[in-house]
Each structure stands twice: as C-alpha cells, then as structure tokens.
Amino acid sequence: MKLNFGRIALIVSALLPVVFLVGALGVKFGLWPWTIGLFMTPLYLVAAILVALVAVIVSLIRKPRQGVGAALGALAIPLLVVGGFVGLQASRGAVPPIHDVTTNIADAPRFTPATLAARQAFGANPVGEMTAKLGSTPAYANNAALKDKTLGEVGAAAYPALKPLSAAADPAATYAAALAEAQAQGWKITTQDPAAGVVEAVAETALFGFKDDVTIRVRPSGAGSVVDVRSTSRVGLSDMGTNAKRITGYLAALDANLP
C-alpha cells in the first residue's frame, strides 16, 4: 500500500492553528519562554511548506497519480498564512517599534519602586525617560530613523490622540472611578495609593499572556482633576500599538463613567 503523501501533507498543514495555540498558551501558562512560543509557528510553517512541496512533487511523478489535489491544498494553507504574515508586517511598518507610551510626554507618570523591582525580577524591558533620545539605548543605536528622536516624540507622532483626560469631578471621586475602571478592564491591581492619586496594574494579553505594566495618575486641576496614563510592555521591542489602544479604550470608558 502506497503512502498518500498529499493527505499526509494536508494533515500537517491543517495542524498549523493547533501549533499556534500550543505555542501561545505555553507562554501564557509559563511552560516555555515567550521567544520559543512566538517562533514555534514560523518554524512549523516552513516545515509545512517543505512537506507540501515534497508531496506535490511525489504526487506528480508517481504512477498512478494520486493525492495531487490534497498536496496542492496542503501547500495553499501555509502560503495563505505567509500572506497573512506579510500583511501583518506591512501594518507593523506603520507603527513605530516602541513599547512605552503615555498621555503626557512632558510630565509622564512614573512607576513606583515596587513595580520597577517587579519588572527587573521579571527581566523586563528597562523603563526609559520620555525625554531621552532613543539612540541612547542599544536597541535603537543603529536605527537611523529613530535614534535622534526621543521616546516621547515618537509616541506623540504615532498616537496624537493620546491626551490627558480632564474631569469635572474632584480628585477623590475621579480616583475612585479610575480604580474601578482599571478593575473593570480585568487588570491585576498592584498599587492603590489614593493620597498620591496613583493606581498601578498589570494588563495581560489574551493569547500569549504578555504582561504590560500600567500606571494611572490622578491630580487636581482647577476645580476638577486630570488623569494621565502610561502603559509599558515587559517584553518585545514593538507593541504593535497595543499599549496606545489600551490607554485609549481605558480613558474612553473612564470618561463615560465619571461622576
């Protein structure tokens, strides 16, 4: 009985979503480092393409020909995934490779020593100053387009809608609403300091479970108050716009629920 290489290749290609989920959930539950989980799918993708190509060749040259359609289908699946990756990279090009954004680059909220210590113990990205030139860090030293710009400048240009939220409510009421909304977002609250007007939390992405640190600052402003937010990824160079999207969504929800 001859092996049906086309069918075998089709099964291999069909397992791509399973490999992606296994890689992502393995990172989420701490079974392996994020670097391994993130690259499992591309490596398997290459293997699936090679297996499909072999299946196509074998199916065409072997007599009688069988499994050609399955082999072509097996090749089409990973090629479609490659097309998706190419599209993702194209969209990524429109987002600067940064992972730390805030609503106030001139006076950015600062993380508490406890959060900075937790990040250091995790092996996270260092938290830089918004006014520091990106070229002062090794990751951007050779990036001609960004090295002479500050982190704040790059973030403000990419996400001009990120602005402080002004509230008519007094700081105490605004702080209570800010804390409640952070909890409603599903973030893990790590710091509650009403006197300083500070809330800190850890936000986690759904699939891979990437952890990002968020700090919220509430201060008096005239008869009301003003809210600033900063969100910083622990791993990776580019956040693909995740932190800005998180801040925007949070402030919109908070604004809708302010007293």
C-alpha positions as CSV (number, residue, x, y, z in Angstrom):
1,M,0.0,0.0,0.0
2,K,1.5,3.3,-1.1
3,L,1.6,6.2,1.2
4,N,-0.7,9.1,0.3
5,F,1.8,12.0,0.6
6,G,-0.8,14.5,-0.3
7,R,-3.1,13.5,2.5
8,I,-0.2,13.4,5.0
9,A,0.9,16.9,3.9
10,L,-2.7,18.2,4.2
11,I,-2.9,16.9,7.8
12,V,0.5,18.6,8.6
13,S,-0.8,21.9,7.2
14,A,-4.1,21.6,9.0
15,L,-2.3,21.4,12.3
16,L,-1.0,25.0,11.9
17,P,-3.7,26.6,14.1
18,V,-3.1,23.9,16.8
19,V,0.7,24.7,16.8
20,F,-0.1,28.4,17.1
21,L,-2.4,27.8,20.1
22,V,0.0,25.4,21.8
23,G,2.8,28.0,21.4
24,A,0.7,30.9,22.7
25,L,-0.8,29.0,25.6
26,G,2.5,27.5,26.6
27,V,3.8,31.1,27.0
28,K,0.7,32.2,28.9
29,F,1.0,29.4,31.4
30,G,4.7,29.6,31.8
31,L,5.6,26.3,30.1
32,W,8.3,27.9,27.9
33,P,9.8,31.4,27.3
34,W,7.9,33.8,25.0
35,T,10.7,33.7,22.4
36,I,10.1,29.9,21.9
37,G,6.3,30.3,21.8
38,L,6.4,33.2,19.4
39,F,8.7,31.3,16.9
40,M,7.0,27.9,17.0
41,T,4.5,28.8,14.3
42,P,7.0,30.3,11.8
43,L,9.3,27.2,12.2
44,Y,6.4,24.8,11.8
45,L,5.2,26.9,8.8
46,V,8.5,26.4,7.0
47,A,8.3,22.7,7.7
48,A,4.7,22.5,6.4
49,I,5.7,24.2,3.2
50,L,8.6,21.8,2.6
51,V,6.4,18.8,3.4
52,A,3.7,20.1,1.0
53,L,6.3,20.7,-1.8
54,V,7.6,17.2,-1.4
55,A,4.0,15.9,-1.5
56,V,3.3,17.8,-4.7
57,I,6.4,16.5,-6.5
58,V,5.9,12.9,-5.4
59,S,2.2,13.1,-6.3
60,L,3.0,14.4,-9.8
61,I,5.8,11.9,-10.7
62,R,4.5,8.8,-9.1
63,K,2.3,6.5,-11.2
64,P,-0.6,6.3,-10.8
65,R,-1.0,9.9,-9.8
66,Q,-3.0,10.3,-6.6
67,G,-3.3,12.9,-3.9
68,V,-2.4,15.8,-6.2
69,G,-5.4,17.9,-5.1
70,A,-4.6,17.2,-1.4
71,A,-1.0,18.1,-1.9
72,L,-1.9,21.4,-3.6
73,G,-4.3,22.2,-0.8
74,A,-1.6,21.4,1.8
75,L,0.7,23.9,0.0
76,A,-2.1,26.6,-0.3
77,I,-2.7,26.6,3.5
78,P,0.7,27.7,4.7
79,L,1.1,30.0,1.7
80,L,-2.1,31.8,2.8
81,V,-0.6,32.1,6.3
82,V,2.6,33.5,4.9
83,G,0.4,36.1,3.1
84,G,-1.2,37.0,6.4
85,F,2.3,37.4,8.0
86,V,3.3,39.7,5.1
87,G,0.2,41.8,5.7
88,L,0.9,41.9,9.4
89,Q,4.4,43.1,8.8
90,A,3.1,45.8,6.4
91,S,0.8,47.1,9.1
92,R,3.6,46.8,11.6
93,G,5.6,49.2,9.4
94,A,3.0,51.9,10.1
95,V,3.6,51.5,13.9
96,P,6.9,52.6,15.4
97,P,8.9,49.9,17.2
98,I,8.3,51.3,20.7
99,H,6.6,49.7,23.7
100,D,6.1,52.5,26.1
101,V,3.5,55.2,25.6
102,T,1.8,57.8,27.7
103,T,-0.7,60.6,27.6
104,N,1.8,63.2,28.9
105,I,5.3,63.1,27.5
106,A,6.4,66.3,29.2
107,D,5.5,65.0,32.7
108,A,5.0,61.3,32.3
109,P,3.6,59.2,35.2
110,R,6.4,57.3,36.9
111,F,6.2,53.7,38.1
112,T,6.7,53.0,41.8
113,P,9.9,51.4,43.0
114,A,7.9,48.2,43.7
115,T,6.7,48.0,40.0
116,L,10.3,48.7,38.8
117,A,11.6,46.0,41.0
118,A,9.0,43.5,39.8
119,R,9.9,44.4,36.2
120,Q,13.6,43.9,36.9
121,A,13.0,40.5,38.6
122,F,10.9,39.5,35.5
123,G,13.8,40.5,33.2
124,A,11.6,43.1,31.5
125,N,12.5,45.9,29.2
126,P,14.0,48.9,31.1
127,V,11.7,51.9,31.6
128,G,13.3,54.9,30.0
129,E,12.6,58.6,30.2
130,M,10.2,60.0,27.6
131,T,12.7,62.9,27.0
132,A,15.6,60.6,26.4
133,K,17.0,60.1,22.8
134,L,16.2,56.6,21.6
135,G,19.7,56.2,20.3
136,S,21.0,56.1,23.9
137,T,19.6,52.5,24.2
138,P,21.3,49.6,22.3
139,A,18.0,48.5,20.7
140,Y,17.9,51.8,18.7
141,A,21.5,52.8,18.4
142,N,21.7,51.7,14.7
143,N,18.2,52.9,13.8
144,A,18.9,56.0,11.7
145,A,15.2,57.0,11.5
146,L,14.7,57.0,15.3
147,K,18.0,57.3,17.2
148,D,17.9,61.1,17.3
149,K,14.3,61.3,18.4
150,T,13.0,61.0,21.9
151,L,10.7,58.2,23.0
152,G,8.0,60.8,23.7
153,E,8.3,62.4,20.3
154,V,7.9,59.1,18.5
155,G,5.0,58.1,20.7
156,A,3.2,61.5,20.2
157,A,3.7,61.4,16.5
158,A,2.3,57.9,16.2
159,Y,-0.6,58.3,18.6
160,P,-1.6,62.0,18.6
161,A,-5.0,61.2,20.2
162,L,-3.3,60.2,23.5
163,K,-4.0,63.1,25.7
164,P,-4.7,63.6,29.4
165,L,-8.3,63.2,30.5
166,S,-9.8,66.3,32.2
167,A,-12.6,65.6,34.6
168,A,-15.0,68.0,36.3
169,A,-15.1,65.7,39.4
170,D,-12.8,66.3,42.3
171,P,-9.6,64.1,42.6
172,A,-11.1,61.8,45.2
173,A,-14.1,60.9,43.1
174,T,-12.0,60.7,39.9
175,Y,-9.5,58.4,41.6
176,A,-12.3,56.1,42.7
177,A,-13.7,56.0,39.2
178,A,-10.2,55.4,37.7
179,L,-9.6,52.5,40.1
180,A,-13.0,51.0,39.4
181,E,-12.4,51.2,35.6
182,A,-9.0,49.6,35.9
183,Q,-10.6,46.7,37.7
184,A,-13.4,46.5,35.2
185,Q,-10.8,46.2,32.4
186,G,-9.7,43.0,34.1
187,W,-6.2,44.3,35.0
188,K,-4.5,43.0,38.1
189,I,-4.2,45.9,40.5
190,T,-0.7,46.1,42.1
191,T,-0.8,49.5,43.7
192,Q,-3.5,51.6,45.3
193,D,-2.4,55.0,46.7
194,P,-5.3,57.4,46.9
195,A,-3.2,60.0,48.7
196,A,-0.7,60.1,45.8
197,G,-3.5,59.6,43.2
198,V,-1.8,56.5,41.8
199,V,-3.1,53.2,40.6
200,E,-0.8,50.6,39.1
201,A,-1.8,47.4,37.4
202,V,-0.6,44.6,35.2
203,A,-2.6,44.0,31.9
204,E,-2.2,40.7,30.2
205,T,-2.8,39.9,26.5
206,A,-5.4,37.2,25.8
207,L,-3.5,34.5,23.9
208,F,0.2,34.7,24.8
209,G,-0.4,36.3,28.2
210,F,2.2,39.0,27.6
211,K,2.3,41.3,30.6
212,D,2.3,45.1,30.4
213,D,2.6,47.5,33.3
214,V,0.1,50.3,33.6
215,T,0.2,53.3,35.9
216,I,-2.6,55.8,36.3
217,R,-2.2,59.2,37.9
218,V,-5.0,61.5,39.2
219,R,-4.1,65.0,40.1
220,P,-6.1,68.2,40.9
221,S,-6.7,70.6,38.0
222,G,-8.6,73.8,38.7
223,A,-11.9,72.9,40.2
224,G,-11.7,69.3,38.9
225,S,-8.9,66.8,38.1
226,V,-6.8,65.4,35.3
227,V,-5.9,61.8,34.6
228,D,-2.7,60.6,32.9
229,V,-1.9,57.0,32.0
230,R,1.3,55.2,31.0
231,S,1.4,51.7,29.6
232,T,4.7,49.8,29.1
233,S,5.3,46.3,27.7
234,R,7.6,44.0,29.6
235,V,9.0,42.1,26.6
236,G,9.4,42.8,22.9
237,L,10.6,45.9,21.0
238,S,7.3,46.8,19.2
239,D,4.0,46.5,20.9
240,M,2.1,46.7,17.6
241,G,0.1,49.6,19.0
242,T,-1.3,47.6,21.9
243,N,-0.4,50.0,24.7
244,A,-1.9,53.0,22.9
245,K,-5.0,51.1,22.1
246,R,-5.3,50.0,25.8
247,I,-4.9,53.6,27.1
248,T,-7.4,54.9,24.5
249,G,-10.0,52.3,25.4
250,Y,-9.5,52.8,29.2
251,L,-9.8,56.6,29.1
252,A,-12.9,56.4,26.8
253,A,-14.6,54.0,29.3
254,L,-13.5,56.1,32.3
255,D,-14.8,59.3,30.7
256,A,-18.2,57.6,30.1
257,N,-18.4,56.6,33.8
258,L,-17.0,59.7,35.6
259,P,-19.4,61.2,38.1
